[in-house]
Amino acid sequence: MSRLVVKVGGAVASDAAAHVLDLAACGHEICVVHGAGPQITEEMERFGIPVEFVAGRRVTSRAGLAVVRSSLAAVNRALCAAIGARAVPLFGDEIGLYAVQVAQLGLVGDPLPSRPPKLVEALEKGFIPVVAPLGVGPLNVNADEAATAIALGVDAERLIFLTDVDGLILDGEVVDAIDAARATELLDAGLLDGGIIPKLRAAAAAARDGVPAAIGRTAVTA
């Protein structure tokens, strides 16, 4: 039985359950890692908390972290309800998703490859763990990076990013495949912007360390 990690963006979380269940019905072990980007931004604006990103990563104050947690909790509940009885809600900081703090971003962490026992136990029992990406601390962790850290930690066969775009777009066309070295060149040259930056960097990191990834229709290989 193959083990897959599926990263779900906050913008598509409500539509992701059917895809996740289809993969599970094909006999895969599925771990879901979700974001809540649009929801967090909306709530931070509502509370008058500055919204700031650096290279696609959210700067997070203590007040911002409280909003991050509450927004992730809301998405987690909705996603688990949509998946049904097999879903197991998990928060990364409570199960052992470790991260190194990035001080210049505030309460933000770079996640380390992690193999949380509760997550592995859920997979082995046929459940679908649904993970909110907070690191031990707690620290706000980019969901794309958290998905890579978990995929590497649990020895996943593949990492899949479900997004509201078709994939990596260059010169107006969706790229069918890209290797980690070329992806890193594009990122380091500053030729990309927006949400594709953390996704492609995370996918390239996973592929480089042995877990092939896909962002929409774009395969990311070693």
C-alpha positions as CSV (number, residue, x, y, z in Angstrom):
1,M,0.0,0.0,0.0
2,S,1.5,3.3,-1.0
3,R,1.6,6.3,1.4
4,L,0.7,9.8,0.0
5,V,0.8,13.2,1.6
6,V,-1.7,15.6,0.1
7,K,-1.3,19.3,0.8
8,V,-4.6,21.2,0.6
9,G,-4.6,25.0,0.3
10,G,-7.1,27.0,2.3
11,A,-8.6,28.3,-0.9
12,V,-9.6,24.8,-2.1
13,A,-10.1,23.1,1.3
14,S,-13.9,22.8,0.9
15,D,-13.5,21.0,-2.5
16,A,-10.6,18.7,-1.5
17,A,-12.4,16.0,0.4
18,A,-13.7,14.2,-2.7
19,H,-10.2,14.1,-4.2
20,V,-8.8,12.8,-0.9
21,L,-11.5,10.1,-0.6
22,D,-10.9,9.1,-4.2
23,L,-7.2,8.5,-3.5
24,A,-8.0,6.6,-0.3
25,A,-10.5,4.4,-2.3
26,C,-7.7,3.4,-4.6
27,G,-5.9,1.8,-1.6
28,H,-3.5,4.6,-0.7
29,E,-2.7,5.6,2.9
30,I,-3.4,9.4,2.9
31,C,-2.2,12.1,5.2
32,V,-3.7,15.5,4.6
33,V,-1.8,18.8,5.5
34,H,-3.9,21.9,5.0
35,G,-3.4,25.6,5.0
36,A,-5.8,28.5,5.8
37,G,-4.2,31.4,4.0
38,P,-7.2,33.3,2.8
39,Q,-9.0,32.7,6.1
40,I,-6.0,33.9,8.2
41,T,-5.6,37.1,6.1
42,E,-9.3,37.9,6.4
43,E,-9.3,37.4,10.1
44,M,-6.1,39.4,10.6
45,E,-7.5,42.3,8.7
46,R,-10.7,42.1,10.7
47,F,-8.7,42.4,13.9
48,G,-6.5,45.1,12.6
49,I,-3.3,43.0,12.6
50,P,-0.8,43.9,9.9
51,V,-0.6,41.4,7.0
52,E,2.9,41.0,5.8
53,F,4.7,38.4,3.6
54,V,8.4,37.8,2.9
55,A,9.1,35.5,-0.1
56,G,5.6,34.0,0.3
57,R,5.8,33.4,4.0
58,R,3.6,35.2,6.6
59,V,5.3,37.4,9.2
60,T,3.6,36.3,12.5
61,S,3.3,38.2,15.7
62,R,1.9,36.7,19.0
63,A,-1.5,38.2,18.2
64,G,-1.2,36.9,14.6
65,L,-0.4,33.5,15.9
66,A,-3.7,33.3,17.8
67,V,-5.5,34.1,14.6
68,V,-3.5,31.5,12.7
69,R,-4.5,28.8,15.2
70,S,-8.2,29.7,15.2
71,S,-8.3,29.9,11.4
72,L,-6.5,26.6,11.0
73,A,-8.9,25.0,13.6
74,A,-11.9,26.2,11.5
75,V,-10.5,24.8,8.3
76,N,-9.5,21.6,10.0
77,R,-13.0,21.0,11.4
78,A,-14.6,21.7,8.0
79,L,-12.2,19.4,6.2
80,C,-12.6,16.6,8.7
81,A,-16.4,16.9,8.5
82,A,-16.2,16.7,4.7
83,I,-13.9,13.7,4.7
84,G,-16.1,11.9,7.3
85,A,-15.5,9.2,9.9
86,R,-12.0,8.3,8.7
87,A,-10.6,11.8,9.4
88,V,-8.4,12.3,12.4
89,P,-7.8,16.0,13.3
90,L,-4.2,16.7,14.4
91,F,-2.3,19.9,15.2
92,G,1.4,19.8,14.4
93,D,2.6,21.4,17.7
94,E,0.6,18.9,19.7
95,I,1.9,15.7,17.9
96,G,5.6,16.6,17.4
97,L,6.1,18.6,14.2
98,Y,9.4,20.2,15.0
99,A,10.6,23.5,13.5
100,V,13.5,25.9,13.8
101,Q,12.4,29.5,14.5
102,V,13.0,32.1,11.8
103,A,13.4,35.1,14.1
104,Q,13.1,37.7,11.3
105,L,9.6,36.5,10.5
106,G,8.5,36.5,14.2
107,L,6.8,33.3,15.5
108,V,7.5,31.3,12.3
109,G,9.5,28.1,12.0
110,D,11.2,26.1,9.3
111,P,9.8,22.6,9.8
112,L,12.1,19.6,10.2
113,P,11.4,16.1,8.7
114,S,9.1,14.6,11.4
115,R,7.4,11.3,12.0
116,P,4.8,12.0,14.7
117,P,3.7,8.8,16.3
118,K,0.0,9.7,16.4
119,L,0.1,10.5,12.7
120,V,1.8,7.2,11.8
121,E,-0.6,5.2,14.1
122,A,-3.6,6.8,12.4
123,L,-2.3,5.9,8.9
124,E,-1.5,2.3,9.9
125,K,-5.0,1.9,11.3
126,G,-6.6,3.1,8.0
127,F,-7.6,6.6,9.1
128,I,-6.8,9.8,7.3
129,P,-4.9,12.2,9.5
130,V,-5.7,15.9,8.8
131,V,-2.8,18.0,10.0
132,A,-2.9,21.7,10.8
133,P,0.6,23.1,10.2
134,L,1.8,24.5,13.5
135,G,5.3,23.6,14.8
136,V,6.2,22.9,18.4
137,G,6.7,26.2,20.1
138,P,4.1,26.9,18.9
139,L,5.4,28.4,15.6
140,N,3.5,29.2,12.4
141,V,4.8,26.9,9.7
142,N,4.1,27.3,6.0
143,A,1.7,24.5,5.1
144,D,3.7,23.6,1.9
145,E,6.9,23.2,3.9
146,A,5.0,21.3,6.6
147,A,3.7,18.9,4.0
148,T,7.3,18.3,2.7
149,A,8.6,17.7,6.3
150,I,5.9,15.2,7.0
151,A,6.2,13.5,3.6
152,L,10.0,13.0,4.2
153,G,9.4,11.9,7.8
154,V,6.8,9.2,7.1
155,D,8.6,7.9,4.0
156,A,5.8,8.9,1.6
157,E,5.8,7.6,-2.0
158,R,4.5,10.9,-3.3
159,L,3.6,14.5,-2.3
160,I,0.6,16.1,-4.0
161,F,-0.3,19.8,-3.8
162,L,-4.0,20.5,-4.5
163,T,-4.3,24.1,-5.5
164,D,-6.6,26.5,-7.3
165,V,-4.1,26.8,-10.2
166,D,-3.2,24.3,-12.9
167,G,0.4,24.1,-12.0
168,L,3.7,26.0,-12.5
169,I,3.1,28.5,-15.3
170,L,6.0,29.8,-17.4
171,D,5.6,32.0,-20.4
172,G,1.8,31.6,-20.2
173,E,1.9,27.8,-20.3
174,V,1.6,25.1,-17.6
175,V,4.8,23.2,-17.2
176,D,4.3,19.4,-17.4
177,A,7.5,18.5,-15.5
178,I,10.5,20.2,-13.9
179,D,13.4,18.8,-12.0
180,A,14.5,20.1,-8.6
181,A,17.7,21.8,-9.9
182,R,15.8,23.8,-12.5
183,A,13.1,24.7,-10.0
184,T,15.7,26.0,-7.6
185,E,17.3,28.1,-10.4
186,L,14.0,29.8,-11.1
187,L,13.4,30.5,-7.5
188,D,16.9,31.8,-6.7
189,A,16.7,34.0,-9.8
190,G,13.6,35.7,-8.5
191,L,11.6,34.8,-11.7
192,L,8.5,33.7,-9.8
193,D,6.1,35.5,-7.4
194,G,3.2,34.8,-5.2
195,G,2.0,31.5,-3.7
196,I,3.9,29.3,-6.2
197,I,7.2,30.2,-4.5
198,P,6.7,28.2,-1.3
199,K,5.0,25.4,-3.2
200,L,7.7,25.0,-5.7
201,R,10.5,25.3,-3.1
202,A,8.8,22.7,-0.9
203,A,8.2,20.4,-3.9
204,A,11.8,20.7,-5.0
205,A,13.0,19.9,-1.5
206,A,10.9,16.8,-1.3
207,A,11.9,15.6,-4.7
208,R,15.6,16.2,-4.0
209,D,15.4,14.0,-0.9
210,G,13.5,11.2,-2.6
211,V,9.8,12.0,-2.6
212,P,8.5,13.0,-6.0
213,A,5.9,15.8,-6.0
214,A,3.2,17.3,-8.1
215,I,1.8,20.8,-8.1
216,G,-1.5,20.5,-10.0
217,R,-0.4,19.1,-13.4
218,T,3.3,19.9,-12.9
219,A,5.4,16.9,-11.8
220,V,8.5,17.9,-9.8
221,T,11.3,15.3,-9.9
222,A,14.8,14.9,-8.5
